[in-house]
Amino acid sequence: MLGEERLNEKARNISLGAIREMFDKASKMDGVISMGIGEPNQDTNPAICRACSEAMLKGKTHYAPNAGILELRNALSKNGFIAKNFFDPETEIMVTNGGMGAFALIMQCVLSLGDEVLIQDPQYLNFKQTVNYCGGVAIPVPTSFENGFCMQAEDIRKAYIKGKTKMLIINSPNNPTGEVVPKKQLAEIAKVACELDLLVLSDEVYGSLIYDGAEQCSIATFPGMKERTIVVGSFSKGYAMTGWRIGYLAGPSAIVNKMVKVQEYFNSCINTPAQWGAVFALEHPEFAEEIRLSFAERRKIVLQGFENIQGIKTNHPKGAFYLFPDISGFGLDSTSFCNRLLDEVRVVCTPGSAFGECGEGFMRVSYTAEKDKLLQAIDRIEKFCKRL
Ligand SMILES: Cc1ncc(COP(=O)(O)O)c(C=O)c1O
């Protein structure tokens, strides 16, 4: 049997993250409540599933254009981005294999060996891995609880190296913190990006999950930004369609044009019936609103619960479905805290250190489970903290 030696160096060096072990352990235990998963627990609305199966029965079972069906690109332009009617469906938008498929394509097309990419710390785990795999170097831009885990313009300047830094990734609403970058700060980041002539990747996959009337805008809409920003979106979170693998991106036409060609070599096209399901979903924004409202309710429960736990200081993020509370007061590092939480009261949370150095002392709490489960989990965490 052939072994790993046949793989290239990049693939050989890949390893699963440290938190994987904890999740594997949890999967073998009974009575565990998960606050560790970044996926809505709801099933996709059955009407979307029906639209997809009807499309199949009508023969929409063939290859689609590399960029995605025009009907979907039209619908995305109107309704799929934070910035509505802002991108040209014919030349600036393409459909991808989930948000991750969009990253993979962007990194493959944009990065040359050694190019540096600025990413906030703490950050979504896959950013760094994808950048590294495609030959780039991920450079963390530190953020803190005090500044709402939002990158500061001066920290971007400090991390920038002329001739090396190619791209800046921004992710708002954010995974793992749930924070939404306020408009004023977004404007400052946009200004620095223009000044430093950076390409910007704006990950807006949690764009529809926003609460408490938080002001939501896309960095692509600031002066000088449309020509340097690639926006990534997805049906996964907002429409509870993680398994459908439908994502999309929009950006400068010359860049999108080449990415459509690269798509041909790696994916050919994206699942055709699923694209028709996605068209139907966008014609029914009330489905996304239903999901948002259910998370708004869960968010309230979890925020209230965490505020009442002595020793934990929680942030009050206005987006996605995460909290990122400070647990440093208990004198344990975040991995030990989360491991003991699992062993002793059977609740899974993700250690903040998994998301970068600045995540140490915090944990990510996903409020994607049903309300009764969330209440039980909070009760268990409270008991655990009291004991500590
Ligand atoms: C910040 C962020 N971006 C992108 C994705 C990718 O989502 P998908 O590939 O399912 O569209 C995720 C998934 O967890 C995420 O948290």
The ligand as a Tripos MOL2 file, in Angstrom:
@<TRIPOS>MOLECULE
LIG
   16    16     1     0     0
SMALL
NO_CHARGES

@<TRIPOS>ATOM
      1 C1        -16.0990   33.2210    9.1740 C.3       1 LIG1
      2 C2        -16.4740   32.0910    8.2900 C.ar      1 LIG1
      3 N1        -16.2870   32.2090    6.9690 N.ar      1 LIG1
      4 C3        -16.5910   31.2270    6.1190 C.ar      1 LIG1
      5 C4        -17.1230   30.0350    6.5720 C.ar      1 LIG1
      6 C5        -17.3770   28.9650    5.5530 C.3       1 LIG1
      7 O1        -18.6830   28.6270    5.4260 O.3       1 LIG1
      8 P1        -19.2180   27.7230    4.2010 P.3       1 LIG1
      9 O2        -18.0400   27.1710    3.4950 O.co2     1 LIG1
     10 O3        -20.0750   26.6800    4.8130 O.co2     1 LIG1
     11 O4        -19.9920   28.6740    3.3440 O.co2     1 LIG1
     12 C6        -17.3310   29.8580    7.9350 C.ar      1 LIG1
     13 C7        -17.8470   28.5840    8.4550 C.2       1 LIG1
     14 O5        -17.8070   28.2740    9.6190 O.2       1 LIG1
     15 C8        -17.0170   30.9170    8.8140 C.ar      1 LIG1
     16 O6        -17.2130   30.8100   10.1350 O.3       1 LIG1
@<TRIPOS>BOND
     1     1     2 1
     2     2     3 ar
     3     2    15 ar
     4     3     4 ar
     5     4     5 ar
     6     5     6 1
     7     5    12 ar
     8     6     7 1
     9     7     8 1
    10     8     9 2
    11     8    10 1
    12     8    11 1
    13    12    13 1
    14    12    15 ar
    15    13    14 2
    16    15    16 1
@<TRIPOS>SUBSTRUCTURE
     1 LIG1         1 GROUP 0 **** ****
